Amino acid sequence: MAQAGLLIKFRRLLGLFAFFYASLHMLTRAALYNGFSPSATAADIIKRRFVTAGMTTYLLLLPLALTSTNWAIRKMGGKRWNRLHKLIYVAGVCAIIHYWWGVKPRGGHADRHDGRSGRAVSGAAGAGMGAEAKDASGYGLTHSSANTYAL
């Protein structure tokens, strides 16, 4: 019970940290994969559904971060502010979907639209997932099987 009270006490800080992390995550992706090109970023959002889910999450977090001040609570009124901040639940679901769709199963690609990634998401609960990263040139660097993750 004492731990829940601690989370309640720091919930604004935790929410702002989540937004800060999402901002760094988005900017890092924009820099490394798209070279800060707005057209490449827009094409990436349209082409890859996990990027679409991530951008949706970020856009849901933006008004929450902007209205997290005492001034915003007073200006909006507590009832409207509470209704707006219930978007955190939708953002949480979108963030989980973003992660699931972004995880690449062994031998597969997360941005394929042929149904394989959908089967990977539905079977991810018990499956070991291989971590794959890309360097700045876009070539895949697969980690050893010792670095697999299970959902």
C-alpha positions in Angstrom: 0.0 0.0 0.0 2.9 2.4 0.7 4.3 1.8 -2.8 1.0 2.8 -4.4 1.0 6.0 -2.3 4.5 6.7 -3.6 3.4 6.3 -7.2 0.4 8.6 -6.6 2.7 11.2 -5.1 5.0 11.2 -8.2 2.5 10.5 -10.9 2.9 13.9 -12.6 6.7 13.4 -12.7 6.3 9.9 -14.0 3.9 11.2 -16.8 6.3 13.9 -17.8 9.2 11.5 -17.8 7.2 9.2 -20.1 6.6 12.1 -22.5 10.3 13.1 -22.3 11.3 9.5 -23.1 8.8 9.3 -26.0 10.2 12.6 -27.3 13.8 11.3 -27.2 12.7 8.1 -28.8 10.9 9.9 -31.6 13.7 12.3 -32.2 16.3 9.5 -32.2 14.3 7.6 -34.8 13.8 10.7 -36.9 17.6 11.4 -36.9 18.9 7.9 -37.4 16.4 6.5 -39.9 15.0 9.6 -41.6 17.7 12.2 -41.3 15.2 14.7 -39.9 13.4 14.7 -43.3 9.7 15.5 -42.8 8.8 13.8 -46.0 10.7 10.7 -45.1 9.2 10.7 -41.6 5.7 11.1 -43.1 6.3 8.2 -45.6 7.6 6.1 -42.7 4.4 6.8 -40.6 2.3 5.7 -43.6 4.4 2.7 -44.6 5.1 1.1 -41.2 2.1 0.4 -38.9 4.3 0.2 -35.8 5.5 3.8 -36.5 1.9 4.8 -37.0 1.0 3.4 -33.6 4.0 5.1 -32.0 3.1 8.5 -33.5 -0.5 8.0 -32.4 0.8 7.4 -28.8 3.0 10.5 -29.0 0.2 12.7 -30.2 -2.0 11.4 -27.4 0.7 12.1 -24.8 1.3 15.7 -26.1 -1.9 17.3 -24.8 -1.4 15.5 -21.5 2.1 16.9 -21.1 1.0 20.4 -22.1 -1.8 20.4 -19.5 0.1 18.9 -16.6 0.6 22.2 -14.8 -1.5 23.5 -11.9 -2.3 26.5 -14.1 -3.8 24.2 -16.8 -5.9 22.4 -14.2 -7.3 25.7 -12.9 -7.9 27.1 -16.4 -9.6 23.9 -17.8 -11.5 23.0 -14.6 -11.0 19.8 -12.8 -13.7 17.8 -14.5 -12.6 18.6 -18.1 -8.9 18.1 -17.1 -9.7 14.7 -15.6 -11.7 13.7 -18.8 -8.7 14.8 -21.0 -6.2 12.9 -18.8 -8.1 9.6 -19.2 -6.4 9.6 -22.7 -3.5 8.0 -20.8 -5.2 4.7 -20.9 -5.6 4.9 -24.7 -2.0 6.0 -25.0 -0.9 3.0 -22.9 -2.7 0.6 -25.2 -1.3 2.3 -28.3 2.2 2.1 -26.8 1.9 -1.7 -26.2 0.6 -2.1 -29.8 3.6 0.0 -31.0 6.0 -2.3 -29.1 4.3 -5.5 -30.3 4.3 -4.5 -33.9 7.8 -3.2 -33.7 9.3 -6.4 -32.4 10.7 -8.5 -35.3 10.3 -12.2 -35.0 13.2 -14.3 -36.1 13.4 -14.3 -39.9 10.5 -11.9 -40.2 10.1 -8.2 -40.7 7.8 -6.0 -38.5 6.7 -3.8 -41.4 5.5 -6.6 -43.7 1.8 -6.5 -44.5 1.4 -10.1 -45.6 -0.1 -11.3 -42.3 3.1 -12.8 -40.9 3.6 -10.0 -38.4 0.0 -10.3 -37.2 0.5 -14.0 -36.4 3.7 -13.0 -34.6 1.9 -10.5 -32.5 -0.9 -12.9 -31.6 1.6 -15.7 -30.7 4.0 -13.4 -28.9 2.8 -14.2 -25.4 4.9 -17.4 -25.2 7.3 -17.0 -28.1 10.9 -15.9 -27.7 11.5 -12.8 -29.8 14.9 -12.0 -31.4 16.1 -8.5 -31.0 17.3 -6.9 -34.3 18.7 -3.4 -34.7 19.7 -1.4 -37.7 22.8 0.7 -38.0 22.6 4.1 -39.7 23.2 2.6 -43.2 20.0 0.4 -42.8 21.7 -3.0 -42.7 20.2 -5.4 -40.2 22.4 -6.4 -37.2 21.0 -9.5 -35.6 22.0 -10.2 -32.0 22.9 -13.7 -30.9 20.2 -16.0 -29.7 21.4 -15.4 -26.1 19.9 -11.9 -26.3 16.3 -13.0 -27.1 13.3 -11.5 -25.3 10.1 -13.2 -24.2 6.9 -11.2 -23.8 
